[in-house]
Amino acid sequence: MTAPTRTGRGTGTGLKDPSLRRSLALFRAFRHEQDDPEGCYSLLARDAADQVEAYDGPVKGRVVVDIGGGGGYFTDEFRRRGAHGYLFEPDVRELGDKPPGSAVVADGYLLPLADGVADVCFSSNVLEHVTDPQTFLSEMVRVTRPGGLIYVSFTNWLSPWGGHEWAPWHYFGAERARARYRRRTGRPAKHTLGENLFAVHIGPTLRQVRARDDVTVVSARSRYWPFLAQAVAKAPGLREFATWNLLLILRRCP
């Protein structure tokens, strides 16, 4: 998810993760993404930063690399918390009118960074938009220091939100869903399957990540689920539908 940069509304959500109250707050924000992007993305950024700090401690004084962060909501939130936040976004159109001063137009497959420079490497809802997720993940690992944290979240294809703006009609076929979206809105859909949206699944992704020898999996859980967030991601088959959005917390091996 990406949005234009705006000034945030403080640090932390004050919402327990996971909890029904938190999930409902995020769901309400998503419903108003188009008419109140500031409210939606400010809340999502604070929530994500809360998650990073829950797994890795305060980000103050640390280098946080945000890959594919669009207009910079996440980068801005990390910087508000005292981090040295840097945004790398491949699509200049996604940067909006006021991107962070640290923003760099760069491809996530080939980041203009030396090995091991990041304390935290962060990617929110980008993996389903790249043609080669494993190369993308490898680049995140490369730029993270030994012992550093890697935060990867993606919307899995078979989740109710897998088709993005034309969900849940993607269950009946991508082209049919896109055509329906155009009929109902009068404008073409932003995403096209096979061009800027790809069918990424939880099971294969987990197997590929666990087979790597350069990271350990700290957590694999639903990002938004209000309870049993890790348990739902462990159930083969069910997790492809019920997880909604998979959050991977990885630790770079020494």
C-alpha positions in Angstrom: 0.0 0.0 0.0 1.3 3.4 -0.9 0.1 6.9 -0.4 1.2 10.6 -0.5 3.4 11.8 2.3 1.7 13.8 5.1 2.7 14.8 8.6 2.0 12.1 11.1 -0.1 12.2 14.2 2.2 11.1 17.0 4.1 8.0 17.9 2.5 4.6 18.6 -1.1 3.4 18.2 -1.8 2.4 21.8 -3.5 -0.7 20.4 -2.6 -4.2 21.6 -1.3 -6.5 18.8 -3.1 -8.8 18.1 -6.5 -7.6 19.4 -10.0 -7.2 18.0 -9.8 -3.5 18.8 -6.7 -3.0 16.7 -8.0 -5.1 13.8 -11.2 -3.1 13.7 -9.3 0.2 13.8 -7.2 -0.8 10.9 -10.2 -2.1 8.9 -12.0 1.2 9.4 -9.0 3.1 8.2 -8.7 0.9 5.1 -12.3 1.6 4.3 -11.5 5.3 4.1 -8.2 4.9 2.2 -9.5 7.0 -0.8 -11.1 9.8 1.1 -8.8 10.0 4.1 -5.3 8.7 3.0 -3.6 10.6 5.8 -5.7 8.8 8.5 -5.3 5.4 6.9 -1.6 5.4 6.2 -0.6 7.3 9.3 -2.3 4.6 11.4 -0.8 1.8 9.3 2.7 3.3 9.6 2.5 3.7 13.4 1.2 0.1 13.7 4.1 -1.3 11.6 6.6 0.7 13.5 5.1 -0.6 16.8 5.6 -4.2 15.4 9.2 -3.6 14.5 10.0 -2.2 17.9 8.1 -5.1 19.6 10.5 -7.5 17.9 13.7 -5.5 17.9 13.5 -2.7 20.5 13.4 1.1 19.9 14.6 2.2 16.4 16.1 5.4 17.8 19.5 6.0 16.4 19.3 3.0 14.0 19.4 2.8 10.2 16.0 1.7 8.8 15.7 1.0 5.1 12.2 1.2 3.7 11.9 -0.5 0.3 8.9 0.3 -1.9 7.4 2.6 0.7 5.6 4.9 -1.8 5.1 8.4 -0.5 7.1 7.7 2.7 4.6 7.2 5.5 6.6 4.4 7.0 9.9 6.2 6.6 8.5 9.4 8.2 7.2 7.4 11.1 10.6 5.7 11.7 12.3 9.1 11.5 9.8 10.5 14.0 11.0 7.8 16.4 14.6 8.9 16.0 15.7 6.4 13.4 17.9 7.2 10.4 15.2 6.3 7.9 15.8 6.0 4.1 13.2 5.3 1.4 13.9 3.5 -1.8 11.0 3.6 -4.3 11.2 2.4 -7.9 8.2 4.3 -9.2 8.6 8.1 -9.0 4.9 8.5 -9.4 4.3 6.8 -6.1 6.5 9.3 -4.2 3.8 12.0 -4.4 4.3 15.7 -4.1 6.3 15.8 -0.8 8.5 12.7 -0.5 10.9 12.4 2.5 14.2 14.1 1.9 15.9 10.8 2.2 13.9 9.3 -0.7 15.8 7.6 -3.6 14.4 6.3 -6.8 15.9 2.8 -6.9 15.0 -0.7 -7.9 14.5 -3.1 -5.0 16.4 -5.8 -6.9 19.5 -3.7 -7.0 19.7 -1.2 -4.1 22.4 1.4 -4.2 23.6 0.3 -0.7 26.7 -1.5 0.6 26.4 -4.9 2.3 25.1 -4.9 5.8 24.4 -1.2 6.3 20.8 -1.5 7.6 19.8 -2.3 11.2 16.3 -2.9 10.0 15.2 -3.6 6.4 11.5 -3.0 6.0 9.0 -3.8 3.2 5.3 -3.4 3.5 3.0 -4.9 0.9 5.5 -4.9 -1.9 6.3 -8.6 -2.4 3.1 -9.3 -4.4 4.1 -6.5 -6.8 7.5 -7.9 -7.9 8.1 -10.6 -10.6 10.9 -12.3 -8.6 10.2 -12.3 -4.8 13.2 -14.4 -4.0 15.7 -12.0 -5.6 13.9 -9.1 -3.9 14.2 -10.9 -0.5 17.9 -11.7 -1.2 18.6 -8.0 -1.7 16.9 -7.2 1.6 19.1 -9.7 3.3 22.2 -8.4 1.6 21.8 -4.9 2.9 20.9 -5.9 6.4 23.8 -6.3 9.0 24.4 -9.6 10.7 21.9 -9.8 13.6 19.7 -7.1 11.9 15.9 -7.4 11.5 14.0 -7.9 8.2 10.3 -7.0 8.1 8.4 -8.3 5.1 4.6 -8.1 4.7 2.6 -9.1 1.7 -1.0 -9.8 0.6 -1.3 -13.4 -0.4 -3.2 -14.0 -3.6 -6.0 -16.2 -2.2 -6.8 -13.9 0.7 -10.1 -11.9 0.4 -7.9 -8.8 -0.5 -5.6 -10.7 -2.9 -7.0 -8.8 -6.0 -6.5 -5.5 -4.3 -8.9 -2.9 -5.7 -10.9 -5.6 -7.6 -11.1 -8.0 -4.7 -12.8 -10.3 -3.8 -13.9 -10.8 -7.4 -10.4 -12.1 -8.2 -11.7 -15.5 -7.1 -13.8 -15.6 -10.3 -10.8 -14.7 -12.5 -8.5 -11.6 -12.7 -9.8 -10.3 -16.1 -13.4 -10.7 -15.1 -12.7 -8.9 -11.8 -10.9 -6.0 -13.6 -13.7 -5.7 -16.1 -16.2 -5.5 -13.3 -14.1 -2.8 -11.5 -14.1 -0.7 -14.7 -17.9 -1.0 -15.1 -18.6 0.0 -11.6 -16.1 2.9 -11.3 -15.7 4.1 -14.8 -11.9 3.9 -14.7 -9.4 1.2 -15.3 -8.0 -0.7 -12.4 -4.5 0.2 -11.2 -3.3 -3.4 -11.0 -3.0 -6.0 -13.7 -2.2 -9.6 -12.9 1.1 -10.6 -14.3 2.2 -7.0 -14.8 2.2 -5.2 -11.5 0.4 -7.7 -9.3 1.4 -11.4 -8.9 -0.1 -14.4 -7.3 2.1 -15.0 -4.2 1.2 -17.8 -1.9 2.1 -18.4 1.8 3.1 -22.1 1.7 5.8 -21.8 -1.1 7.1 -18.5 0.4 7.6 -20.0 3.8 9.3 -23.1 2.4 11.7 -20.9 0.4 12.5 -18.6 3.3 13.1 -21.5 5.7 15.4 -23.1 3.2 17.8 -20.1 3.3 20.9 -20.3 5.4 21.4 -16.5 5.7 18.3 -15.8 7.8 16.3 -17.3 10.7 12.5 -17.0 10.9 11.6 -15.1 14.1 7.9 -15.1 13.3 5.5 -15.9 10.5 2.0 -14.6 11.3 -1.0 -12.8 10.1 -0.3 -9.1 10.1 -3.9 -8.0 10.8 -5.7 -11.0 12.3 -7.2 -10.2 15.8 -6.3 -13.5 17.5 -4.2 -16.6 17.0 -2.1 -14.6 14.5 0.7 -17.2 14.4 -1.6 -20.3 14.5 -3.6 -19.3 11.4 -0.3 -19.0 9.4 0.6 -22.6 10.4 -2.5 -24.3 8.9 -1.8 -25.4 5.3 -4.6 -24.6 2.9 -6.6 -22.5 5.5 -3.8 -20.0 5.8 -3.9 -19.1 2.1 -7.4 -17.7 2.7 -7.6 -16.8 6.3 -4.2 -15.0 6.9 -5.2 -12.0 4.7 -1.7 -10.6 4.9 1.5 -12.5 5.9 4.0 -10.9 8.1 7.5 -12.4 8.1 10.0 -11.3 10.8 13.5 -12.5 9.9 16.9 -12.2 11.6 20.0 -11.9 9.5 22.4 -14.7 10.4 25.9 -13.7 11.6 
